[in-house]
Amino acid sequence: MPANPLLVRPLIARQPFANPLSNNRFRSTAASLTALSLALSACAQAPVTLRETPPLPAAQPPAPPVAAVPAAPAYPAAPVSALVDAVSIPYERFTLPNGLTVLVHTDRKAPVVAVSVWYGVGSKNEPRGRTGFAHLFEHLMFYGSTHVQGDFFLPLTQAGATDANGTTWFDRTNYFETVPTGALDRALMMESDRMGFLLDAVTQKRLDAQRAVVQNEKRQGDNQPFGLTEYEQLETLYPTGHPYHHSTIGSMADLDAASLADVKGWFSDHYGPNNALLVLAGDVDLATAKAKVAQWFGEFPAGPKVQPVSAPVPTLPAPVSRTIKDTVATTRISRLWAIPGLDNPDNLALQIGAAVLGGLASSRLDDALVRKSEVAVTASAGAQIFAQAGQFEASVDVKPGIDPARVNAALDAEIARLVSEGPTADELQRAVTRYAATEIRGLESVGGFNGKAPTLAEGLLYSGDPAQYRKRLEAAAKLTPEDVRAVLQKWLTRPAFALTVEPGTRTAGGEARGGDNALPAARPAPAAPPTATLSPPAPRKQLPGPGDLPQLAFPAIERATLSNGIEVLFARRAAVPVVSVRLAFDAGAAADPKTAPGTQALLLQLMDEGTEALEASELARVRERLGASIAAQASADTTAFQLDALTPNLPSSLALLADYVRHPGLRAADLERVRAQQLAAIDAELAEPGDTAERVLFPALYGPDHPYGRAPTGTGSKAVVARLTRADLAAFHDGWLRPDKARIIVAGDTTLAEVTALLEKSFGDWRAPSTPAPVKDLAAAIPTPTPHILLVDRPASPQSMIVAGEVLGQRGTDDLVPLKAANEVLGGNFLARINSNLREAKGWSYGAYSVVSDRTDRVAYRVIAPVQTDKTGAAIAEIRKELSGFLGTKGITAAELGWSTAGSARELAGSFETSGAVLDAVAKIAAYHRPDDFYVRLPERYKAMTAKQLDAVARASLNPANLTWVVVGDAAKVKPQLATLGLPIEVVKAGE
């Protein structure tokens, strides 16, 4: 799991069957960050992609007559081979005498370098009684070495690192950061120091602290809906003693047993340079890389050779069927098989087959079980691929009121049909196109979780070839339907594991899960090999400086206006052949009728079910043939439709976007289906701790009459969703999604002239209706804050979700930069006081944060802290203490000012690598009325900030006495703790 959860974008979910077209190269440990992900996304007020939603039983008024359905237009697409030809990561390679392999890729688009270090050791290498140790050790690697004392995140933050983190999975552990070019020596010195000089700095105190953090990471994952299913999957598919039988997070008992001697042994056995590879990608060349890597890594001797681990693909002796209960909204039915890993070429056909079955929007399961028979609210399939094995999973969430036995039979029938027939040529083409498109988009970044550096590293580590990504793409483009059918028949005709998760009370938690007492015993530490003649020792007496403040490479914003008045803002980013287009409307969840929250959400789900010319499945197929993504997004203030397109297919993709937005089908039959899905989505929110807390907090902060006083997901209430009609949704579409309320933002590999011509063709003839455009009413009075605790009972929760907030006097259009800079020190950064207290000092949480939201009108300040149940009251007391001190006599120190403002200024250099990041920035410039050079001027603004200025703005803005607290946890255990805090306590239910 990432050592720093705040830096994960997006946060990694626990369920190990993610995008079936991805290698999931950065699947981290088995603990879930779902709660924190939801909390942080809500706090940041980032646009939420609304998923498909639900039906109604009652009779509906007849739909108004619809004009004759136009013939479906043609949407020509470039061949997959042309897409594959566009994917290339040139690299050079060298190896130090000690065995460290180095790959170098030069990319000068931004003054940053990605540093990615991969070690060939993961949880599969753990011996008996030490499950979870590989990941625990990863955490320790961030907390000091002989020459870099203390937290590694501090000097990296000072240097402006944009994604400093580390992850552990079954087959590897990696550490990475993207830093301004001038800070490359600092990053290399730090990575080399923990490779060669770690153990003197590891103390029992540090081990105990990180053990507590990791155990709360485990609790946080276990506490999520479906949080125990990974244990069921691994423990059933892989026999006891198999390297993949136990989860990467491990068991509580084994984590408790980890000792300093284990740390030293693990380091000596696995962390030699000959078991590592280093990738440098970005603003660096081969000569520079050779000199710097030799300087910092050349002095270390090779370590013991890591012994290979046998991990054969197991087959169940007979079908296994199991049912468990959990705090979930609806029954989930799954079929699972163990399958080959990256060491077997069959894995690629299995990934493509999984996409056809349940990974595409037009998949077999979606079409048959969700759209046609309507027995499921969601369906998915994926292939999770490890180095030596993996899992194939197909899952459906049963529609409430449907007999699960019927869904079981339908799921088995669809799997059997695909295995028997194989995919069609069109299904295969769509799956491979999406696979190629996903790879292309990932390569916009030089580092992080999915960029060029990790792509090269993964290929070298698992396949011995950095260009393996290219070979896989070429192999995917050559697959035939018969190839896929043969592989599916080979692996999916074996006995399956049928797992059913039903709503109910858990009989046991995850405390005792995740271990394996049949693993091999630990081997004695091998003798160190003779030291080779290497480069002279590097100077380590002083940490290299962060370099000069890098020049921010933010593209110029160009503007045009379509003939109907729609403003177009454009920023060029040509690193890879992709273009992102956002059609944004001044609407958002705040535009929902006062008596009908959830209207917009239901409309957006229905719009995804087809246009007047294209029914749902065909719309999905067209998108997949183009390798395009069209996602409806909604924040409180904006409704947007984002197109992520491949440059060769941009004309067709824009034409499809226009049809999607301007001519939605809004079919009555589709409405009933998505209504059922949205009702199920609301139930799912009520089962998830973070969502539950937000559904309680926002009405308490803003009041039920204010448009912001609603669940930030925008899904609304079940009572409203159950009664909305097609006419209601059509009225919202016609009233709010109109050209005079629209703005188009474009970023990527095109020009303003080219894209404006295409937009004129797609949107230029769109005329606004004669009726006045609606205006949101944000004038409702906000309740006077009355500090109290709202407690939501969630029995048997190993953690409590704490969320607190207050409405501030500022608006989103005000200058919030100083306030947000102050909050960096209080709670907005991994190094901030709240996280340092609850995670680092106390070990009560995997991560705790505070944020100032982005909203057009009155913004809110919030604190989010998932903590272990027995520390709920104490955690709130500590948060209150931190707030009072920060706003009282313990203002920002010189050291805090240095890392926060200097780090914020430096990290801007690496913040706009991708067209998506640039698009978001331009959209904020427009939405909050900022000058075009807002981001270019930020570094100088940060440099000019003083502690006195930031203290003053924080003290003028925040008032801890105004905080409303929400706690979602086991009331029987939590309420007595809360009673000691001196605040009124009200036990409430999350509103439906």
Stockholm file with secondary structure:
# STOCKHOLM 1.0

chainA/1-992         MPANPLLVRPLIARQPFANPLSNNRFRSTAASLTALSLALSACAQAPVTLRETPPLPAAQPPAPPVAAVPAAPAYPAAPVSALVDAVSIPYERFTLPNGLTVLVHTDRKAPVVAVSVWYGVGSKNEPRGRTGFAHLFEHLMFYGSTHVQGDFFLPLTQAGATDANGTTWFDRTNYFETVPTGALDRALMMESDRMGFLLDAVTQKRLDAQRAVVQNEKRQGDNQPFGLTEYEQLETLYPTGHPYHHSTIGSMADLDAASLADVKGWFSDHYGPNNALLVLAGDVDLATAKAKVAQWFGEFPAGPKVQPVSAPVPTLPAPVSRTIKDTVATTRISRLWAIPGLDNPDNLALQIGAAVLGGLASSRLDDALVRKSEVAVTASAGAQIFAQAGQFEASVDVKPGIDPARVNAALDAEIARLVSEGPTADELQRAVTRYAATEIRGLESVGGFNGKAPTLAEGLLYSGDPAQYRKRLEAAAKLTPEDVRAVLQKWLTRPAFALTVEPGTRTAGGEARGGDNALPAARPAPAAPPTATLSPPAPRKQLPGPGDLPQLAFPAIERATLSNGIEVLFARRAAVPVVSVRLAFDAGAAADPKTAPGTQALLLQLMDEGTEALEASELARVRERLGASIAAQASADTTAFQLDALTPNLPSSLALLADYVRHPGLRAADLERVRAQQLAAIDAELAEPGDTAERVLFPALYGPDHPYGRAPTGTGSKAVVARLTRADLAAFHDGWLRPDKARIIVAGDTTLAEVTALLEKSFGDWRAPSTPAPVKDLAAAIPTPTPHILLVDRPASPQSMIVAGEVLGQRGTDDLVPLKAANEVLGGNFLARINSNLREAKGWSYGAYSVVSDRTDRVAYRVIAPVQTDKTGAAIAEIRKELSGFLGTKGITAAELGWSTAGSARELAGSFETSGAVLDAVAKIAAYHRPDDFYVRLPERYKAMTAKQLDAVARASLNPANLTWVVVGDAAKVKPQLATLGLPIEVVKAGE
#=GR chainA/1-992 SS CCSCGGGCSSCCCSCSCCCTTSCCTTCCCSCCCHHHHHHHHHHHTCCEECCCCCCCCSCCCCCCCCCCCCCCCCCCCCCHHHHHHTCCCCCEEEECTTSCEEEEEECCSSSEEEEEEEESCCGGGCCTTCTTHHHHHHHHTTSCCSSSCSCTHHHHHHHTCSSCEEEECSSCEEEEEEEEGGGHHHHHHHHHHHHHSCGGGCCHHHHHHHHHHHHHHHHHHHTSTTTTHHHHHHHHHSCTTCTTSSCTTCCHHHHHHCCHHHHHHHHHHHCSGGGEEEEEEESCCHHHHHHHHHHHHTTCCCCCCCCCCCCCCCCCSSCEEEEEEESCSSCEEEEEEEECCTTSTHHHHHHHHHIIIIISTTCHHIIIIIIISCCEEEEEEEEEECSSCEEEEEEEEECTTSCHHHHHHHHHHHHHHHHHHCCCHHHHHHHHHHHHHHHHHHTTSSSTTTSHHHHHHHHHHHHSCTTHHHHHHHHHHHCCHHHHHHHHHHHHTSCCEEEEEEESCCSSCSTTCSCCTTSCCCCCCCCCCCCCCCCCCCCCSSCCCCCSCCCCCCCCCEEEECTTSCEEEEEECCSSSEEEEEEEESCSGGGSCTTCTTHHHHHHHHHTTBBSSSBHHHHHHHHHHHTCEEEEEECSSCEEEEEEEEGGGHHHHHHHHHHHHHSBCCCHHHHHHHHHHHHHHHHHHHHSHHHHHHHHHHHHHHCTTSTTSSCTTCCCCHHHHHHCCHHHHHHHHHHHSSGGGEEEEEEESSCHHHHHHHHHHHHTTCCCCSSCCCCCCCCCCCCCCCCCEEEEECTTCSEEEEEEEEEEEEETTSCCHHHHHHHIIIIISTTSHHHIIIIIISCCCSCCEEEECCCSSEEEEEEEEEEEGGGHHHHHHHHHHHHHHHTTTCCCCHHHHIIIIIHHHHHGGGTTCSHHHHHHHHHHHHHTTCCTTHHHHHHHHHHHCCHHHHHHHHHHHCCGGGCEEEEEECHHHHHHHHGGGTSCEEEECCCC
#=GC SS_cons         CCSCGGGCSSCCCSCSCCCTTSCCTTCCCSCCCHHHHHHHHHHHTCCEECCCCCCCCSCCCCCCCCCCCCCCCCCCCCCHHHHHHTCCCCCEEEECTTSCEEEEEECCSSSEEEEEEEESCCGGGCCTTCTTHHHHHHHHTTSCCSSSCSCTHHHHHHHTCSSCEEEECSSCEEEEEEEEGGGHHHHHHHHHHHHHSCGGGCCHHHHHHHHHHHHHHHHHHHTSTTTTHHHHHHHHHSCTTCTTSSCTTCCHHHHHHCCHHHHHHHHHHHCSGGGEEEEEEESCCHHHHHHHHHHHHTTCCCCCCCCCCCCCCCCCSSCEEEEEEESCSSCEEEEEEEECCTTSTHHHHHHHHHIIIIISTTCHHIIIIIIISCCEEEEEEEEEECSSCEEEEEEEEECTTSCHHHHHHHHHHHHHHHHHHCCCHHHHHHHHHHHHHHHHHHTTSSSTTTSHHHHHHHHHHHHSCTTHHHHHHHHHHHCCHHHHHHHHHHHHTSCCEEEEEEESCCSSCSTTCSCCTTSCCCCCCCCCCCCCCCCCCCCCSSCCCCCSCCCCCCCCCEEEECTTSCEEEEEECCSSSEEEEEEEESCSGGGSCTTCTTHHHHHHHHHTTBBSSSBHHHHHHHHHHHTCEEEEEECSSCEEEEEEEEGGGHHHHHHHHHHHHHSBCCCHHHHHHHHHHHHHHHHHHHHSHHHHHHHHHHHHHHCTTSTTSSCTTCCCCHHHHHHCCHHHHHHHHHHHSSGGGEEEEEEESSCHHHHHHHHHHHHTTCCCCSSCCCCCCCCCCCCCCCCCEEEEECTTCSEEEEEEEEEEEEETTSCCHHHHHHHIIIIISTTSHHHIIIIIISCCCSCCEEEECCCSSEEEEEEEEEEEGGGHHHHHHHHHHHHHHHTTTCCCCHHHHIIIIIHHHHHGGGTTCSHHHHHHHHHHHHHTTCCTTHHHHHHHHHHHCCHHHHHHHHHHHCCGGGCEEEEEECHHHHHHHHGGGTSCEEEECCCC
//
